[in-house]
Amino acid sequence: MKDMPEGKYAWTVTVGEKGQFVIPKQARELFGIRPGDTLLLLGDEEKGLALPRKAALSALMEYIFGENGGEQA
């Protein structure tokens, strides 16, 4: 595999019979994923899947559901 651009990573995982897979150790360490953390599974039929940490979307959630209900002042 060619060297990845800085800050970009790729791993492979195998999906088991129950639909589960293990996040590689290097990825868990790099992104600070710990047992009990909550991840979101986002899907787009054209672009694929993404697994951001729940905390990564907190600013967006605050904007949508925050004090002003997402309305621009």
N, C-alpha and C positions, 0 to 999 in steps of 0.2 A: 504494500500500500504506500502511496506517495505520502510525503509529509503533509499534514493538515495545516491550513492557514492558522496563524496564531489565534488562540481563543476558540477554535473550532475543534470538535471531537466527534468521533464515530465509534460505536461499539455494536456488537451483534448480541442478540439474546435469542433463546429458544423458548417458544410458547409451549407449555405443558398441556396435558389432556384437559385440565380444569381451566385453561385460559390464563394461567399464571406464568410470570417470568421473573427472573432475578435481575435487579439492577446491578451491573458490574461494580465491584468494590471500588475501582478507581473513580467511577462516576459518582458513587455515593460519597466518597471522601471529598472529591473536588467540589461538589455542590452542597455538602453538609447535610445529606439526607441520613436521618437516623431512624431506628425502629420506632414505630408509632407516629411518624410524620404523616401528614395527609398530603397527597398529590392529587391534582386534577387531571382527568383524562379528557383532552379536547380533541375533537375530530373534525376534519374538513374532507369531504369526499374527493376533492381535487388535490389538496395539499398534503393530506395525511394526518398523522397523529402527533400530539405534543403532550408532554407530561410536566407542566410547570408545578413548582411547589405552591401550595395554597397561599402562602404568605407573599409570593411574588405578585399576586393579583390584588393585594390589599388596597393599593392606591386606586385601582380601577373600581373596586367595590365601594370604596369610600366616596368616589365621585358619583357613582350611580345611586347609592343608597344613603349617602351622607346627609349632613344637616340640611342642605338645600335641595335634596332629592334629585340631584343631577342637573338642576336648572342653572343656566348661566345668569350671573348677577347683572 
